[in-house]
Each structure stands twice: as C-alpha cells, then as structure tokens.
Amino acid sequence: STPCVGQELSEVRSGLEALMQRVGAGGFSGVVLVARDGETIINRAYGEQSPGTQRAITPDTAFDIGSLSKQFTAAGILN
C-alpha cells in the first residue's frame, strides 16, 4: 500500500477509537469490528458482560443475539 493509504487507515483507526471511547463512557457494552479491504481497522471490546459483574467483554465474548444480525449482514452485503 502507498504511504497515503496507510496514513488514511491510521487516521480512521484513531478516529474510531476516539469515538468508541466516548460511546463506551456513555454506557455502551459490546464488541466493535471494522474492516476494510480485508484489513482489520479496529476490533475492540467495551463494557461488562452483565452490569455489575466486573467481567470485561472481550472480542471473543459470545452474545445471545438470536436473529438480530440478519438485517445488518444484508445491509453490509448490499453496501
């Protein structure tokens, strides 16, 4: 990749991390994975598994989400 592209990804990564720190401070709990052209830009976990447990969420934490993700997967494919 060219230096410009690497610099752009670095800026995107920094911006996403700053955004997620603010969202996490506001009470968000979950995992965020953003990738572009097969390269992971951010893969981080925020919050606790259950409120008050003090067990941190990790990128490997399994969540019970049922069929909630189908529409997001479809939207991602269409994009």
DSSP file (Angstrom, degrees, kcal/mol; ACC not computed):
  #  RESIDUE AA STRUCTURE BP1 BP2  ACC     N-H-->O    O-->H-N    N-H-->O    O-->H-N    TCO  KAPPA ALPHA  PHI   PSI    X-CA   Y-CA   Z-CA
    1    1 A S              0   0    0      0, 0.0     0, 0.0     0, 0.0     0, 0.0   0.000 360.0 360.0 360.0 154.9    0.0    0.0    0.0
    2    2 A T     >  -     0   0    0      1,-0.1     4,-2.1     4,-0.0     3,-0.3  -0.442 360.0-111.1 -79.1 157.0    1.1    3.6   -0.5
    3    3 A P  H  > S+     0   0    0      0, 0.0     4,-2.6     0, 0.0     5,-0.2   0.848 118.1  58.2 -55.9 -34.6    2.0    5.8    2.4
    4    4 A C  H  > S+     0   0    0      2,-0.2     4,-2.5     1,-0.2     5,-0.1   0.924 106.6  46.6 -62.2 -44.6   -1.1    7.8    1.8
    5    5 A V  H  > S+     0   0    0     -3,-0.3     4,-2.5     2,-0.2    -1,-0.2   0.920 112.9  49.5 -64.9 -43.6   -3.4    4.8    2.2
    6    6 A G  H  X S+     0   0    0     -4,-2.1     4,-2.0     1,-0.2    -2,-0.2   0.896 112.2  48.2 -61.7 -40.5   -1.5    3.7    5.4
    7    7 A Q  H  X S+     0   0    0     -4,-2.6     4,-2.2    -5,-0.2    -1,-0.2   0.901 110.2  52.2 -66.1 -41.0   -1.8    7.2    6.8
    8    8 A E  H  X S+     0   0    0     -4,-2.5     4,-2.5     2,-0.2    -2,-0.2   0.924 109.8  48.3 -61.5 -44.8   -5.5    7.3    6.0
    9    9 A L  H  X S+     0   0    0     -4,-2.5     4,-2.9     1,-0.2    -1,-0.2   0.891 109.9  52.8 -62.7 -39.3   -6.1    3.9    7.8
   10   10 A S  H  X S+     0   0    0     -4,-2.0     4,-2.5     2,-0.2    -1,-0.2   0.906 110.7  47.0 -62.1 -41.4   -4.2    5.2   10.8
   11   11 A E  H  X S+     0   0    0     -4,-2.2     4,-2.5     2,-0.2    -2,-0.2   0.897 112.6  49.1 -67.9 -40.3   -6.4    8.3   10.9
   12   12 A V  H  X S+     0   0    0     -4,-2.5     4,-2.7     2,-0.2     5,-0.2   0.933 111.9  49.4 -62.9 -45.3   -9.6    6.2   10.5
   13   13 A R  H  X S+     0   0    0     -4,-2.9     4,-2.5     1,-0.2    -2,-0.2   0.925 111.9  48.0 -59.7 -46.3   -8.4    3.9   13.3
   14   14 A S  H  X S+     0   0    0     -4,-2.5     4,-2.2     1,-0.2    -1,-0.2   0.912 112.8  48.6 -62.0 -43.1   -7.6    6.8   15.6
   15   15 A G  H  X S+     0   0    0     -4,-2.5     4,-2.4     2,-0.2    -2,-0.2   0.905 112.2  48.2 -64.4 -42.2  -11.0    8.4   14.9
   16   16 A L  H  X S+     0   0    0     -4,-2.7     4,-2.8     2,-0.2    -2,-0.2   0.910 111.5  50.0 -64.9 -42.1  -12.9    5.2   15.5
   17   17 A E  H  X S+     0   0    0     -4,-2.5     4,-1.9    -5,-0.2    -2,-0.2   0.903 111.7  48.2 -64.3 -40.3  -11.0    4.5   18.8
   18   18 A A  H  X S+     0   0    0     -4,-2.2     4,-1.7     2,-0.2    -2,-0.2   0.920 112.9  48.6 -64.7 -43.3  -11.8    8.1   20.0
   19   19 A L  H  X S+     0   0    0     -4,-2.4     4,-2.5     1,-0.2    -2,-0.2   0.930 111.9  48.4 -60.8 -46.5  -15.4    7.7   19.0
   20   20 A M  H  X S+     0   0    0     -4,-2.8     4,-3.0     1,-0.2    -1,-0.2   0.815 106.2  57.0 -69.4 -29.4  -15.7    4.3   20.8
   21   21 A Q  H  X S+     0   0    0     -4,-1.9     4,-2.1    -5,-0.2    -1,-0.2   0.916 110.5  45.0 -63.4 -41.5  -14.1    5.7   23.9
   22   22 A R  H  X S+     0   0    0     -4,-1.7     4,-1.1     2,-0.2    -2,-0.2   0.923 115.5  46.1 -67.2 -43.7  -16.8    8.3   24.1
   23   23 A V  H  <>S+     0   0    0     -4,-2.5     5,-1.9     1,-0.2     3,-0.4   0.909 112.4  51.4 -65.6 -41.2  -19.6    5.8   23.4
   24   24 A G  H ><5S+     0   0    0     -4,-3.0     3,-1.6     1,-0.2    -1,-0.2   0.887 106.5  53.7 -62.1 -39.4  -18.1    3.4   25.9
   25   25 A A  H 3<5S+     0   0    0     -4,-2.1    -1,-0.2     1,-0.3    -2,-0.2   0.767 103.4  59.1 -65.4 -24.4  -18.0    6.1   28.5
   26   26 A G  T 3<5S-     0   0    0     -4,-1.1    -1,-0.3    -3,-0.4    -2,-0.2   0.439 132.2 -88.6 -84.5   0.1  -21.7    6.7   27.8
   27   27 A G  T < 5S+     0   0    0     -3,-1.6    -3,-0.2     1,-0.3    -2,-0.1   0.458  71.6 154.0 111.7   1.6  -22.5    3.1   28.7
   28   28 A F      < -     0   0    0     -5,-1.9     2,-0.4    -8,-0.1    -1,-0.3  -0.413  19.9-171.4 -63.8 135.3  -22.1    1.1   25.5
   29   29 A S        +     0   0    0     18,-0.1     2,-0.3    -2,-0.1    18,-0.2  -0.996  38.2  70.4-127.7 126.7  -21.2   -2.6   26.0
   30   30 A G  E    S-A   46   0A   0     16,-2.3    16,-2.8    -2,-0.4     2,-0.4  -0.974  74.3 -72.4 161.0-170.8  -20.3   -4.7   23.1
   31   31 A V  E     -A   45   0A   0     -2,-0.3     2,-0.5    14,-0.2    14,-0.2  -0.952  31.7-158.5-120.6 137.7  -17.6   -5.5   20.5
   32   32 A V  E     +A   44   0A   0     12,-2.8    12,-1.9    -2,-0.4     2,-0.5  -0.973  10.8 178.3-119.1 124.8  -16.8   -3.4   17.5
   33   33 A L  E     +A   43   0A   0     -2,-0.5     2,-0.4    10,-0.2    10,-0.2  -0.989   2.4 175.6-125.6 121.2  -15.1   -4.9   14.4
   34   34 A V  E     +A   42   0A   0      8,-2.7     7,-3.2    -2,-0.5     8,-1.7  -0.995   6.0 173.4-125.7 127.5  -14.4   -2.6   11.4
   35   35 A A  E     -A   40   0A   0     -2,-0.4     2,-0.4     5,-0.3     5,-0.2  -0.949  13.1-166.7-132.4 153.1  -12.5   -3.9    8.4
   36   36 A R  E >  S-A   39   0A   0      3,-2.6     3,-2.1    -2,-0.3    -2,-0.0  -0.977  74.9 -11.2-143.0 126.8  -11.7   -2.5    5.0
   37   37 A D  T 3  S-     0   0    0     -2,-0.4     3,-0.1     1,-0.3    -1,-0.1   0.864 129.7 -53.3  53.1  39.4  -10.3   -4.4    2.1
   38   38 A G  T 3  S+     0   0    0      1,-0.2     2,-0.5     0, 0.0    -1,-0.3   0.419 114.4 116.3  80.2  -1.7   -9.6   -7.4    4.3
   39   39 A E  E <   -A   36   0A   0     -3,-2.1    -3,-2.6     0, 0.0     2,-0.4  -0.883  66.6-127.0-104.0 127.5   -7.6   -5.4    6.8
   40   40 A T  E     +A   35   0A   0     -2,-0.5    -5,-0.3    -5,-0.2     3,-0.1  -0.571  26.2 179.0 -71.9 125.2   -8.9   -5.1   10.4
   41   41 A I  E    S-     0   0A   0     -7,-3.2     2,-0.3    -2,-0.4    -6,-0.2   0.849  70.6  -1.1 -92.1 -44.7   -9.1   -1.4   11.4
   42   42 A I  E     +A   34   0A   0     -8,-1.7    -8,-2.7   -26,-0.0    -1,-0.4  -0.986  53.2 169.8-148.6 137.6  -10.5   -1.9   14.9
   43   43 A N  E     +A   33   0A   0     -2,-0.3     2,-0.3   -10,-0.2   -10,-0.2  -0.719  32.2 142.6-146.5  89.1  -11.5   -5.0   16.9
   44   44 A R  E     -A   32   0A   0    -12,-1.9   -12,-2.8    -2,-0.2     2,-0.3  -0.927  39.1-138.0-135.6 155.0  -12.1   -3.9   20.4
   45   45 A A  E     -A   31   0A   0     -2,-0.3     2,-0.4   -14,-0.2   -14,-0.2  -0.857  16.9-167.6-113.4 148.8  -14.5   -4.7   23.3
   46   46 A Y  E     +A   30   0A   0    -16,-2.8   -16,-2.3    -2,-0.3    12,-0.1  -0.993  42.7   1.6-136.9 141.0  -16.1   -2.3   25.7
   47   47 A G  S    S-     0   0    0     -2,-0.4    10,-2.3   -18,-0.2     2,-0.3  -0.258  85.0 -48.5  89.0-169.6  -18.0   -2.7   28.9
   48   48 A E  B     -B   56   0B   0      8,-0.2     8,-0.2     1,-0.1    -2,-0.1  -0.731  38.5-122.7-107.8 154.2  -19.0   -5.6   31.2
   49   49 A Q  S    S+     0   0    0      6,-3.1     7,-0.1    -2,-0.3    -1,-0.1   0.904 102.6   4.0 -61.8 -42.7  -20.6   -8.9   30.3
   50   50 A S  S >  S-     0   0    0      5,-0.3     3,-2.4    -3,-0.0     4,-0.4  -0.991  99.4 -90.2-140.1 139.2  -23.5   -8.2   32.7
   51   51 A P  T 3  S+     0   0    0      0, 0.0    -2,-0.0     0, 0.0    -4,-0.0  -0.226 112.1  11.9 -52.6 130.2  -23.9   -4.9   34.6
   52   52 A G  T 3  S+     0   0    0      1,-0.0    -3,-0.0     3,-0.0     0, 0.0   0.380  97.7 102.7  87.0  -4.0  -22.2   -5.2   38.0
   53   53 A T  S <  S-     0   0    0     -3,-2.4     3,-0.1     2,-0.1    -1,-0.0   0.741  71.6-144.9 -83.3 -21.5  -20.3   -8.4   37.2
   54   54 A Q        +     0   0    0     -4,-0.4     2,-0.7     1,-0.2    -1,-0.0   0.707  56.3 133.3  59.6  21.8  -16.9   -6.7   36.6
   55   55 A R        -     0   0    0     -5,-0.3    -6,-3.1     0, 0.0    -5,-0.3  -0.908  54.5-135.4-100.4 109.2  -16.3   -9.3   34.0
   56   56 A A  B     -B   48   0B   0     -2,-0.7    -8,-0.2    -8,-0.2     2,-0.2  -0.298  12.0-117.5 -67.9 144.9  -15.0   -7.4   31.0
   57   57 A I        -     0   0    0    -10,-2.3   -12,-0.2   -27,-0.1    -1,-0.1  -0.592  32.6-165.3 -74.1 142.3  -16.2   -8.2   27.5
   58   58 A T    >   -     0   0    0     -2,-0.2     3,-1.9   -14,-0.1   -12,-0.1  -0.812  38.5-101.3-120.7 166.0  -13.5   -9.4   25.1
   59   59 A P  T 3  S+     0   0    0      0, 0.0   -28,-0.1     0, 0.0   -15,-0.1   0.711 124.6  53.8 -59.6 -17.2  -13.6   -9.7   21.3
   60   60 A D  T 3  S+     0   0    0      2,-0.1     2,-0.1   -15,-0.0    -3,-0.0   0.405  78.2 124.1 -96.5   1.0  -14.2  -13.4   21.9
   61   61 A T    <   -     0   0    0     -3,-1.9     2,-0.4     1,-0.1   -30,-0.1  -0.420  58.4-134.1 -64.9 132.5  -17.2  -13.0   24.2
   62   62 A A        -     0   0    0     -2,-0.1     2,-0.4     2,-0.0    -1,-0.1  -0.732  21.0-162.1 -88.9 136.3  -20.3  -14.9   22.8
   63   63 A F        -     0   0    0     -2,-0.4     2,-1.0     3,-0.0     3,-0.1  -0.924  21.7-128.2-119.2 143.7  -23.6  -13.0   22.8
   64   64 A D        +     0   0    0     -2,-0.4    -2,-0.0     1,-0.2     0, 0.0  -0.804  47.9 148.1 -87.1 103.0  -27.1  -14.3   22.6
   65   65 A I    >   -     0   0    0     -2,-1.0     3,-2.1     1,-0.2    -1,-0.2   0.440  30.8-162.4-118.9  -2.1  -28.5  -12.2   19.7
   66   66 A G  T 3   -     0   0    0      1,-0.3     3,-0.4    -3,-0.1    -1,-0.2  -0.315  68.9 -24.1  58.5-131.5  -31.0  -14.5   18.1
   67   67 A S  T >  S+     0   0    0      1,-0.2     3,-1.2     2,-0.1     4,-0.4   0.205 105.0 110.6 -98.8  14.7  -31.8  -13.3   14.6
   68   68 A L  T <  S+     0   0    0     -3,-2.1     4,-0.5     1,-0.2     3,-0.4   0.800  71.4  57.1 -60.6 -31.3  -31.0   -9.7   15.2
   69   69 A S  T 3> S+     0   0    0     -3,-0.4     4,-2.5     1,-0.2    -1,-0.2   0.616  81.4  85.9 -81.6 -11.5  -27.9   -9.7   13.0
   70   70 A K  H <> S+     0   0    0     -3,-1.2     4,-2.4     1,-0.2    -1,-0.2   0.911  90.8  46.2 -58.6 -46.1  -29.6  -10.8    9.7
   71   71 A Q  H  > S+     0   0    0     -3,-0.4     4,-2.1    -4,-0.4    -1,-0.2   0.842 113.0  50.3 -68.3 -31.4  -30.6   -7.4    8.6
   72   72 A F  H  > S+     0   0    0     -4,-0.5     4,-2.2     2,-0.2    -1,-0.2   0.880 110.3  50.1 -72.0 -37.9  -27.2   -5.9    9.4
   73   73 A T  H  X S+     0   0    0     -4,-2.5     4,-2.1     2,-0.2    -2,-0.2   0.925 111.4  48.9 -63.1 -44.4  -25.5   -8.6    7.4
   74   74 A A  H  X S+     0   0    0     -4,-2.4     4,-2.2    -5,-0.2    -2,-0.2   0.912 111.4  49.0 -62.1 -43.3  -27.8   -8.0    4.5
   75   75 A A  H  X S+     0   0    0     -4,-2.1     4,-1.5     1,-0.2    -1,-0.2   0.887 110.5  51.3 -64.7 -38.6  -27.1   -4.2    4.6
   76   76 A G  H  < S+     0   0    0     -4,-2.2    -1,-0.2     1,-0.2    -2,-0.2   0.880 109.8  49.4 -65.4 -38.5  -23.4   -4.9    4.8
   77   77 A I  H  < S+     0   0    0     -4,-2.1    -2,-0.2     1,-0.2    -1,-0.2   0.898 110.1  51.0 -67.2 -40.8  -23.5   -7.1    1.7
   78   78 A L  H  <        0   0    0     -4,-2.2    -1,-0.2     1,-0.3    -2,-0.2   0.814 360.0 360.0 -66.7 -30.1  -25.5   -4.6   -0.3
   79   79 A N     <        0   0    0     -4,-1.5    -1,-0.3    -5,-0.2    -2,-0.2   0.507 360.0 360.0 -70.8 360.0  -23.0   -1.8    0.6
